[in-house]
């Protein structure tokens, strides 16, 4: 009876110790992060595979804790579970942004129309206010025949070939460059609440155009836009170089500052 009493008492102690064991903070965090991602985001709809991987990672952290494994093992697996849940959240946010981008109409078509209208107005003013008969197709004033206007994730991008504006290896305007930019400036004056980024970029890494020159060109275009009633606080500048992988370096704005809605991109082809 005495031996049985000692065995029973030992069993109670073991059970009490198990009941008293608290999960390490990392496991608590892993549970919290997963619960938040699973219940407050759209990961289950947008990235179900990533969310399932996060669930499996959390279960892999719970298992050694339930079996009484050392805390270091539980902590290591909990850390992996946290990162898996965070990854699911990031992927869901990305998919959500892409989804919203496909729903919202871009400004490219409207911007093309405004640039064309500004060109027509300037042509009429140059002819004493008398509209000229328009042949088919109408001739382009300034850069319209060379520039392109497209909607991208970062906003509406107006791409202008830099050689049509600048002297070679220089930040000085060519004769007539300001007239080429004027329709663009006229179209942008209506964007009173829109962020505008002026960037200059090259086709590929290794271009002979240096970053200082890129920024001086961007500054010159920015100053021109500001001189044509585009509010200075709305216009930022950057010099970007293509990495060849569809990415860029020298990102001009942080996520906290937000993305520009319109980008005036001055593109210099590779030599």
N, C-alpha and C positions, 0 to 999 in steps of 0.2 A: 504493500500500500504506500509505504514511504517513497519507494522508487517511482511508483506511478505518479505520486504527488509532485516529485521533482521534475519528471518528464512533462507533466501538465504545466507546471510553473514555467519550465523552459520554453514550451511552445507558446505560452502567453507572452513571454518576453520577446520571443522572435516576432510574433505578430504585432506586438506593440511597437517594436523597432521599425518594422516595415511601415506600420501606419504613421509613425512619427516622421519618416523620411520625407523631406520636402524636395520637390524638383528644383534643379539648379535654375538660376535666373535666365539662362540662355534658352532652356526648354519652355519656360513661361513666356518669354518673348516670342519664341517660335509659334506657340499656340495662338498668341494674340495677333501676330502679323498675319498668319494664315486665316484666322477668323475674319479679320478686317478685309482682306483681299477677297475672300470668298463671299462675303455678305454685302460689302459696300462698293464693290466695283462690278464691272460687267465681264470679268474674266471668264466666268462659266459659259458665257455666250460667245465672247470674242476670241478667247484663247483657252478653250477647254483642256487641250493637251498640256499646256504649261501649268494650269491649275491642278490637274491630276498629278503631274510630276511633283508639285509642291505638297500635295496631300500624301503621296508616297514617301517623300522625304521626311515629313513630320511623323508618319507612322514608324519610319526607321529610327527616329530619335526617341519615340515613346517606348519602343520595344526594350532596349537595354535598361531604361529606367524602371520599367515594370518588373524586369528580371533581376533587379538589384545590381546591375553592372556598375563599375566605377564611374564616378561623376565625369571624369575627363572624356570618357567615351560618349556619354550622353551630351556633354557640352559640344563636342566636335560635330556630332550628328545634328544637334539643334542649330548650330551655326549654318550648316548646309541647308537645313529646312528653311531658315530665315531668308537666305539668299534665293532659294527656289521660289518662295512666295513673293519676294520683292521683284524677281524677274517676271513672274506672271503678271504682276501689277504693271510693270513698265511696258510689257508687250501688249497688254490690254489697252493701256493709254495710247500707245502708238496706233493700234488698230482703230481705236475710237477716233483719233485725229484724222486718219485716212478716210474713215467712213464719213465723217463730217465734211471733209474736203470734197468728197464726191457729190455731196448733197448741195453744197453751196455754189451758186453760179459765180464764176470769176468775172473780173473786170476787163479782160483782154478785148472782147468785142466792143465794149463801150469805149475803151481807150483808143482803139483803132479809129472808131468813128469820130472821136473828139480831135485826134491829131489831124485826120483828113479835113474836118471842118475848119480847124485853125489854119491849115495850109490854104484852103480856099479863101478864107477871110483875108489872109495876108496877101494873097495874090490879087484880090480885088482892090485892096488898099494901095498896092503898088501900081495898079492900073487906073488910079483916080476914082476908085469906087465903082467902076463899071465892070460888071461880071463878064468874063470871057466865055464864049461858047465852049463847052467841054467836048473834046473829041473822045472817041472810045478806043482804049481806056483813057481816063484823064491822066495828064502828066503829073508826076510827083514833084512837089516842091521840097527841096532839102533832102532829108534822109529817108523819107517814107519808102522809096523803092528799095532801100538797103536795110532799113531797120526791121526787126521782127518784134511782135508783141504777143506774149503767150502767158497763160496761167500756169504757175508752178506751185509747189507746196508752200514756198515762202512768200507767195504773193504774185502779183502781175509784174512780169519782167519785160522791160523795154530794152532790147539789145541793139546797140548802135555800133557799127564797125569803127574802132578808134582811128584807123587811117583816114577816114572821111572827115575827121575833126582836127587831128593833131599832125604837126610836122614829125618826120621820122626821128626817133630817139629824142623827143622834145616834149615839154609840157606846154608849148605854145600853140594856140589855135592857128589853123590854116586860114587863109582868106576865105571868107564866106562861111566859116564854121558856125558862127553865131546865128546866121540866117538859117542854117540847117537845123540848129537846135531850137529855134524859136517856136515852131509848131508844138514841139514836145513841152516846152515851158508853158505855152498857152494852155495846153490840155491839162497840165498839172496844177494850174492856179485854182481850179475848181475843187481840188482835193484838200479842203481846209482842215480836215481832221485825220488825214491819212499820213502815216509814217512813210517817208521816202528814203531809200538808201541809194546813193550813187557809188557804184563800184567800178573798178577797172580790172580786167582779168586777161589772162593769156590762155592760149589753147592747151598748153602742156607745160610740164615741169621742164626747167632748163632753158626757158626763153631768155633772151638777152635783155628784155625789159626788166629793170630793177624795181624793187618795191617802192623806193622813194619816188621814182618817176610815176609809178601807178597812182600813188597817193596825191601827188601834185596835180596830175590830170583830173582826178576825182574832185579835188578841191576847186579847180578851175571851173568844172561843170557845175558844182554846187553853187559857187559864187554867181554864176550866170543865172541859174534858176532863181536864186534869192533876189537878184536884180530885176527879175521879171515877176515879182510879187508872190513868189512861193515863200511861205513863212520859214525863216531860218531855223527855228526850233524843231521843225518837222523833218529836216534833211540831215542825214548823217553820211559819212563817207567811209570807204574801205578799199584796200587794194588786195585782191584775192588772186591766188594762183591755183589753177586746176591741178589736182594730184594725178590725173589720169585714171581715177577709179570712180569718177562721178562725185568726188568729195572736194572740199576746199580747205585751205589753211587760212589763218588770220581771221577767224570768225569775228565780225565786227560788233555783234551784240550778244549779251548774255540772255539766258532764258528769262531772267527777272525783268530785263528791259523790254522783252517782247520782240517779235519778228516784224519787219517792215511790211507794209501792205503793197507798196510799189517799189520796184528795183529798177534803176536806170543803169544798165550794164554796158560798159564801154569795152568792147572785146578787141584785143590785139592778136592777130593770127601769128602762129609760130613762124620764125624766119625760115 
